[in-house]
Each structure stands twice: as C-alpha cells, then as structure tokens.
Amino acid sequence: MGPHPLWLLEDLARDLELRPGMRVLDLGSGKGATSVFLAKEYGVQVWAADLLIEPSAAAEYIGSQENVVPVKAEAHALPFAHGFFDAIVCIDAYEYFGTADGYLAYITRFLKPGGQLGVATPALRTEIRELGYIPDHIRKLVGWEAIAWHTADWWRFQWEITELVDVTAARLQESGWQDWLTWARAVSEHRGERDAALDMLEADRGEFLTFALLAARKPAT
C-alpha cells in the first residue's frame, strides 16, 4: 500500500535513534510491512495502527512476529495512553491528516518526554502556493489533494513554530522521484497492468515530485 514503504522507512530511520525494547507506533501501517521491518531490524515493540485495514487482515501479513500488535484506529482518535510511546513513525500517510495546524499538538501527546516523531510523506520541490497552480500531470491523478504535498522547508517551519518539538531533520529525498518511478514500474510488471502513478511520474521527470523525510524529538521536560 503506497510507494516503496520499506525504502522510505529505511532512509528515514537514519534520522531516528531506535533501540531494542522501545515502544513504537506505526501510524497508517497498512498491511504491516513497515511494522515488521521495525520489529525485526531494531528489536522494538510496534503497534501497527491503521483505519482501512482490519487487524485480522493485517495479522495475516504480519504472521508470527510477536512484537507487532495490529490495531484499528483513526488518526484523530487514537486508543493509547498519553506518553506511551518512545517513537511514532508514519510512512506515506501523514499527508492525509498531519497538515492541520493542530495535529502536531495532538500526536505528540502520545510520546514520552524525549520521544521521537518520524515522517515520510510525498513532497513537491516547490510549494503549490508559490507555483500558483497544481501541475497538470499531478492534478490528473491526485486532484486538489496535492495541496497536502509540501516541501521539507514548509514542514520544518510548521513544526518549529509550535515549539512542541525540536526538529532534527527535514530533508527532501534526492532519489525520491526515481525510486517512486522504479517502484511503479516494478509493480506494473508484477501485476501485469500499468500502475496508476506511472503517467504522472513519467511526465514529471523529477521536476516536482519527491518525498520529504522529517524527524523531531519531543523536549525532555
């Protein structure tokens, strides 16, 4: 579900400090591939939260991985205690809810003091507000929702101005467009039908599309 989630997570994890035994929320976890990766690679305990995938369906993909707990949850009504998690990660889902001005204040309630937030989200190299329009090849696929695809600088300001977190990384993924294109072509070949994103990616040629990788830490006090 979504473009190359493990590639995105592997890159994002370079900006995080994950250690065995940590409690991690994988928000928008889909079928659980990112949750299993976190549990296996870092020895953390993961709560795999998604609204669209039933826990029983996710469990089939997660398999026997004991350190992953699938949960059905909506991003604005999370069923967890405040201060429960050492880290929250969100791969290719934050754009659906996290651009709201008040959302950072909500999601950081669930982090311990000193806890980390890591996000990988589709991004544009230039803000749509600066362009004054949504590029036609992007608009044809995602419509007005492309206004939620922001630059890394936009995200840095959005988080820093709140003083709720200390931003430790906010960068555009230089390989983002090429990785996405490679993934879409591989998916097309595997399924025997053209991936919906291919027209957009081929028309873009790396001019606008990439991903933003964001990491921040909740103040310790």
Buried (B, 14 or more C-beta within 10 A) or exposed (E): BBBBBEBBBBBBBEBBEBEEEBBBBBBBBBBBBBBBBBBEEBEBBBBBBBBEBEBEBBBEBBEEBEBBBBBBBEBEEBEBEEBBBBBBBBBBBBBBBBBEEEBBEBBBBBBBEEBBBBBBBBBBBEBBEEEEEBBEBBBEBBEEBBBBBBBBEBBBBBBBEEEBBBBBBBBBBEEBBBBBBBBBBEBBEEEEEEBEBBBBBEBBEBEBBBBBBBBBBBEEE
